[in-house]
Amino acid sequence: MEKLDLTDVDSFTYSAFLRKLRKKTEPKEFLAFLKIYKKNFDRNLSKEIENLEKVSLTQSLIQFNKLVRPLKIDKEIIKNAAIAELGTPELVGAYLSGIIKFILKRISVENRDKSINNLKNKFQDLDVFTIANKKMPASSSLGQSITFVKHVLFGHDARYIKLVLDSIIKNL
């Protein structure tokens, strides 16, 4: 099936995509997109997700691309979608700092404050442009996830590790 060219969509909004889809698709395809979006929007609404419209739109475009018709979308629009799905910088930073604090519990209470200050300095010294230019293949996220969990669980009781892994599996 021929790719649907949506590279001329002017912004990453539901209404902008609807205008183009209405012009460039058959009524059956357009209706399929509306149904996919409604399902994603309702599910995300119950989860109280930030950036509800953009996250729902991202999920809907991915599903439409897989289930109905392949899409061709401008790379800048895709970057904006990825940012929207991550969440606000404050939300992501707070979430990551929670993970870091959890990991740092392995450091003794006496040394933890000094280690946290040292870590803050290291984060301030990171080159944001180098990080921004790095590309991580989607497939490597699986290995990164496994490595992260293993590092967090090193040295714990085997029974505890099994229960944590079972909980991760249940919650994914």
Secondary structure, DSSP 8 states (H G I E B T S, - for coil): ---EE-TT--SSSHHHHHHHHHHHS-HHHHHHHHHHHHHHHHHHHHTT-TTHHHHHHHHHHHHHHHHT--EE--HHHHHHHHHHHH--HHHHHHHHHHHHHHHGGGS-HHHHHHHHHHHHHHHHHS-HHHHHH----TTHHHHHHHHHHHHHHTTS-HHHHHHHHHHHHHH-
